[in-house]
Structures are given as structure tokens and as C-alpha cells.
């Protein structure tokens, strides 16, 4: 179950994604970050002068997951023979959270960072959110009149922030929105949906960890960072 604090964090991340998208052309965001030109993500911001070289350890906070607004109601309206209950929805959110955290933590470790739980001058904190989650076939193990076909498993948006753990200063942010890969018209299954979203999560984790390595190599970020500059 998601408690009140987590709900507030999810709402804040959802609002942040849309505000970030709208403000991407501005010179500086309200929190002091400057939009830069990302290589593989939709949007990215960095703090001028930030130095990523000291960080050898990472705290990976539990990701917050939220469905696309009204997705559950709309899906149940259009799939009366295969409705998703509130319990089903909670299980989907939990599965998405656990899978993303597992994949992201594994990617961080494979890149040579130590995953820790305590703060320090060499420790970077990663906050993440999987937003606007939408599944085309959330209950795919079926047959007969209620069976479901799909071409993609669904889509989601990602937002990740990184902070220094001593000062809690926000150093950077990325945001992206992606569909899972097209798989052709297939009879939906829970296993296929899970596999396709894990593929998307692995893509995001790989891009983020690679970008962190590139930032370390190019640090410090220029103090006179220009909007939409590519590092």
C-alpha cells in the first residue's frame, strides 16, 4: 500500500514532469538547473558548476510509480469482461516499482558504483519516478471471449533526479517518455507484458548510468552553462 508521503511524492513528480516539459525552453528552471541537449533522453537539466567526479557510491531511493490519470477507469470501461480491480492495480504498481529498482540498482553496480544506504561526500542520491504508466493488456492470461490482443505492452514516462547527499543540492534531472517495443499482433500475456516493460526499464537504466559516467569524465559542468548546450 502507498502511504500519504509516497502519494505526495508521486503527485510532485507528475507535476514536475509536465512543468519540466513546458519549461524546457527557458534559460533556467526555478530550482536553478539549466536545460541541456540530451543524447538519448527527451529532456535533461544540469546545475552549472556541478562536479560529478567525487561520486563513487550511490543511494538508490525506491522509485515512485503512478498510473496515467483515469487509465484504470478507462480500461475497465472498454474491457468489461476483463476488468482490473483495485487489488490488481496495486499489484501492478508494486511489480513495476520492484522491477525498476532491481534493474536500476543492478545497472549501477555493473557500472562500478557501490550501492549504499548512508550519506557522504562521495555518495550520490538517485530519486526516480515511473509516471503515466499505461498497460494495454494488464490481465493478459485469458482465453475465450475475454481474450486480449496487443501490439505493444504499453507506455510510461520516467523522471530521475540526482542529488549530493551532504548538501541535498539538486545536481541534475532527466525525463523521458517511451512506448514499449512493437511486438506485432500477439495474444496478450502477463509474462509478455512484464518482459516488455523490463526491456524498457533496462534501456532507461543503461542510458542513465552511461550518462553519469560521461558527466564524471567531463566534470565540472561549465559554470557558464548555456541553455540547450551539449556537453
N, C-alpha and C positions, 0 to 999 in steps of 0.2 A: 504494500500500500504506500502511496506517496503522501508524505506529511505536508503540513502547511508551508513550511520553509521551502521544501522542494518545489511545491506548486508555484510559490512566488519566484523562485529561480527560473523555472520554466517560462513563466509569463514574461519575466525580464529578458530572457534570451530570445523569445519570439519577437518581442517588441524591438529588441536590439537588432535582430536580423533585418527587419523591414526598415528601421531607421537608418541602419548602415547602408542598405541598398539605395535609399533615397538620398543619402548624404555623400555617396561615393565620389561625386564630382567636386565636393567642397575641398578647400585647401587643408583644413584641419578639422578633425572631429571634435565634439565637445569634451572628450576625455584626453585630448592632446595628441592623438595619433594622426599621422598623415597617410592618405591613401597612396599605395604604390601599385605598380603594374605586376600582378602575379603571373607566374608561368603556367600553372595548371588549375588554380582556383578561380572562382568567379570574382571575388573581392579580397583585398588584403590591405592592412594598415600596419605601420610601424611607428615607434616612438623615435624621433630624431635623437641621435647620440647614444641609443641603446647599444650595449656591448654584450653579445651572447657568448663570448669566449670563456668566461669563468664557469659556465654551467656544464657539469659532468653528471649531475643527478637530476632526477625528475620525480615530482609528485604528480600522479595521475588521479585527479579527483573523479568521482563517479559521474558519468555522463547523465544529463537530464534528457528525457525523451518525451515528446508531445506529438499527438496526432494532429493532422491537418484539421482546422476548425470544421465542425459539422461532418467530418468524414464518417464517423460511426452511424449517425442518424441517416445520412445519405445512402450509405452502403446497405443498411438494413431495409431502407425503403425500396431499394432496387433489387434486393436479393431476399425476398420474403421466405424462401424455402431453406435458406442457409444463413440465418441471422447470427450476428456476433453479439454475445451477451456482455454485460459489464465485466464479468469474470474473465471471459475470453480476451477482452480488450486489455485488462490488467496483465494477463499472461503475455500478450504480445509486447507490451511496453517493457516488461521485465526481461523478456528474451532479447529485445533489441538492446537494452542497456547492458546486459551481461555479455552479449556477443561483441558489441563495440568496445567495451572496456578490455575484454580479453585480447582482442585483435590489436588495439592500440598499444596496450602495455607490452605485448609481445614484440611489436614493431620497434618500440622504444628500446627494449633490451637488446634486440638484434643489432640495433644501430650503435651499441656500445655504451649506452647510458645506464646508470644504476637507478632502479626504481626504488624510491624510499618513501617514508611517511613523516620524516621530520624535516624542518626547515633549516636553511643555512645559506651562506653566501655563494655556494656553488650549486644551489638547488633551484630549479625552475618549476613553477606550478602550472599545470595544464587544466583548464576548465573547458568542458565541451558540452554541446547540446545537439541532439538529433531532433530537428524540428519539422513540422508539417509532414510527419510520417503518413504515408498513404499506401495501403496494400490493395492490390486488385483482387486477390483471392485469399483472404485471411483464413478461411476454413476450406482448404482445398482437398482434403481427404474425403471424397464423396463420390457417389455414383447415382445413376438414375436421373430423375427429373431435376434434382438439385445440383447436378454437377456443373463445374465452372471451368471455362477455358480462359487462358491468358496468353498475351504476347510478351508482356513484361510483368515482373513481380510487383512493381510499384515505384515509388519515388520518395525522396526525403531531402531535407536541407541540413547542412552541417554548419555550426559555428564553433570556433575554437579560439580561446584567449590564453595567452601565456603571461605569467607574472613573476617578478622577483619575489622570493619567499621571505626575505628580510624586510623589505620596504613595502611589499604588496603592490609595487608600482606595475601598472599595466604596460607591457612592452610591445605587444603585437596582437593582431587578430586576423583570422581568415574566415571567409564564409563561402559556401558553395551550395548549389542545388543540382541534384542529379537524378536521373531515372536509372533503374537497374537495366542491365543489358537486354536487348531484344533477343528472345529465345525462339521465335516462331510460335505458331499457334500450338499450344500444348494443354493437355488436361492438367489443371492446377493440382498441386500437392503442397502440403506443409513443408515437406523436405526441400522441394524446389524453391519455394519462397525463401526459406531460411538460407539456402545456399546462395541465391542471387543477392540477397542483402548482405551476406558475409563478404561476397565478392566486392560489393560497393564499399563496405567498411574497410576492407583491406586496401582498396585503391586510395581512399581518403587517408588512412593511416600512413601508407607509403609516401604519399605526396607531402604530408606534414612533417614527417621525420626527415625526409630528404631536404625540405626547405629549411629546417632547423640547422642541419649540417652546413648548408650553403650560407646561412646567416652567420654561423660561427666563423666560417672561413673569410667572410667579408666584413666582419665587425672591426671597429664600431660602425654603426649606422651613421651616415653623414649627419652632422649637426644641422646643416642647411638643406636637409632633405626636401626635394621639390615634389609637389603633387604629381602622381602618376609616373614617378621616376622608376626605372627598372634597375635593380641593384645587380 
